[in-house]
Amino acid sequence: MKKLSSILLAGALLPVCLLAAGKSEASQADDYVPQVRNLRLLAGNYCIARDLVKNASSLPADTVYEFVPEPDFKKAGRYQTRVRLLYPDNSVETSRKVTVTVCQHAFELKRGKKSKAKKHRKSDAKRYEAKVKNRTTAFGKAFKSKRLVTNRSSLPKKTSFRFARVPNFKRAGSYYTSIQVTYPDKSRKYTRLVKITVKRQPDKKKYQPKVQGRTVSYGAKLTAKSLVKNAASLPKKTAYAFAQKVSSRRAGTYYVAVRVTYPDKSWELTPLVKLVVKKQPDKDRYQALVSSAKVTLGRKLTAKSLVKNAASLPKKTVYRFKPQPNWQKAGSYRCQIQVTYPDKSRENSSWLTVTVVQPADAARYKPLLLLAETPAGQPIAASSLIANFASLPAGSQASYVKAPDFAKAGKYQTRIRVTYPDKSAWTSQEIMIQVTAQAEK
């Protein structure tokens, strides 16, 4: 509250100065008479000094009001005080004493007039005394005020009970209140204060987990929490578990519930939801094993021929090189075998090497043979029986598989073998060499 000490000091000096100057002008403090009143209010509430002046509206608009002294509005009790008024002309006036009553409970503000007791009979409120007890109740579970009165059977019939201040049964905490007891003769009395404790609401009553079905791949990581859509809005440290056993390594359809355990140890089961575990892809069930290979220039290999365990893989599995080797160019090619299974799943094998090599000389060259006839005693070199021997690679050698007996006349069947520089060899079909008798000189 605004303090007026400096203002009041200046206001108090002004009349003195005026008197000293010999002036006798009338002040506003002489013209107005403040009418004050007592006041009752609840502890914790505040009021200003002007609220105690009943005729404040008829006093000058700029009048300042102050408690002398100020009551303690936080503490219940009766406080004697005055209202000091500072008028616009700086004249000061203090009211008579007033009482400010600060009440602890709301029901104390509504006290009615005390009823006059009959001389010949005491009221029920004076004859009886209601005894009460403290009570603890579950969150949201309300009860009537009479449940706190332990001696109801000894009180008159038709006695009624009500809370002086109704506790909030939907908010956890401790509440202090009393019971207003109304007897049949209409006399009333409040009991002593009682403590009502409302327990904390269990988490399972505060929250509602929402679940949804899900389809997962074979072998995928699967948690019960993943089925709860609003897990982020549930308390931290909430635990989730499947109500029945579920495995992502067993394909099929499951109908499962999730057990949700909250931090306060309360738990609940969600409705059943559908969980589908897909069939394991072929690429995860099988593993293609490959090996490197060599092939002659111009020839082709199939990708399947390089898969060592192709016989154990599913039928209708498709194989192809990735990338495709160049069969028309000698060299080494690093590639993989892309395996496409019947369920359309794919995998790439480990890396392998396909080597395309030049064909052997024996395959590239074809010797042309000549018919041979020679007199006895004149042997014929095998190379002389090859018409195109000169066009064969340098270093090629020709020999008989079984050399004829050139010293003796006769017909001899034999074969000619050509060995090329690359160590490849070619053997002819059987040929006839005729050795004739030597002519007389």
Order of alpha helices (4+ residues) and beta strands (2+ residues): alpha-alpha-beta-beta-beta-beta-beta-alpha-beta-beta-beta-beta-beta-beta-alpha-beta-beta-beta-beta-beta-beta-alpha-beta-beta-beta-beta-beta-alpha-beta-beta-beta-beta-beta-beta
